[in-house]
Amino acid sequence: MITLYHCADARSFRALWALEEVGEPYELKLLPFPPRFLAREYLQINPLGTIPYLIDSETRMTESAAICQYLAERYAGPPLAVTRDEPGYGVYLNALHMGEATLTFPQTLVLRYGFLEAPEKRLPQVASDYKRWTLARMKGLETMLAGAEYSAAARFTVADISVGYAIMLARIIGMKDEIPPSLNVYYERLSARPSFQRAKAAQAGGPASVLDGILS
Ligand SMILES: N[C@@H](CCC(=O)N[C@@H](CS)C(=O)NCC(=O)O)C(=O)O
């Protein structure tokens, strides 16, 4: 049985959503955020202290986009994954990694220096610079999508989970009205999927998320 360590609405949501898409049974371990401080024993399991952490037999994984790729390729295949023989393969991998590396990473600086640090340690300049950075990348995403329903191969894949989570986080931290409207339409299409709804339901009732307090 697959085990996933998760904090509500954090990047591990990608893994939870992907698990719901593939339909493989799993055990969900809900942690308070940040587990490094609020669940110290978790460091014995994942020395990085970060979530997600996925265990599947001998396999241990800590990167949300890689977990999506792993679950799709190991347990589902097409249509959820794009195979290397398909024309959309490169675009698929690009979107899968872009969701985390380009679209989510700058948001963590907005989150940390705009919301999570104690007020005296906040850095408004960093928060506003990385907010602008994020919005510029979101504009680039809009151009890349060019009105398509999905990010690759003209169908829903785990690349959409990766990119969709980045938009979900942007909306949580107050950028909903600043990101291009077409990205909100794209996100609403993704989040209407039963798998997304099941993932949200699965995390309900766990420890409160640090993101709860900053919902805009
Ligand atoms: N690149 C990794 C980042 C993992 C990560 O940093 N997760 C954050 C939550 S969104 C975390 O665990 N932060 C808590 C900490 O650093 O103590 C991924 O995509 O999964």
The ligand as a Gaussian input file, in Angstrom:
#p B3LYP/6-31G(d) Opt

LIG

0 1
 N       10.363000      20.835000      -4.632000
 C        9.674000      20.130000      -3.589000
 C        9.478000      21.106000      -2.435000
 C        8.987000      20.432000      -1.162000
 C        8.758000      21.486000      -0.090000
 O        9.605000      22.365000       0.166000
 N        7.564000      21.442000       0.546000
 C        7.202000      22.457000       1.501000
 C        5.686000      22.567000       1.599000
 S        4.881000      23.257000       0.224000
 C        7.662000      22.075000       2.893000
 O        7.635000      20.913000       3.250000
 N        8.026000      23.090000       3.710000
 C        8.283000      22.869000       5.090000
 C        9.702000      23.115000       5.492000
 O       10.525000      23.469000       4.618000
 O        9.971000      22.959000       6.665000
 C        8.351000      19.577000      -4.123000
 O        7.932000      19.963000      -5.221000
 O        7.735000      18.725000      -3.486000

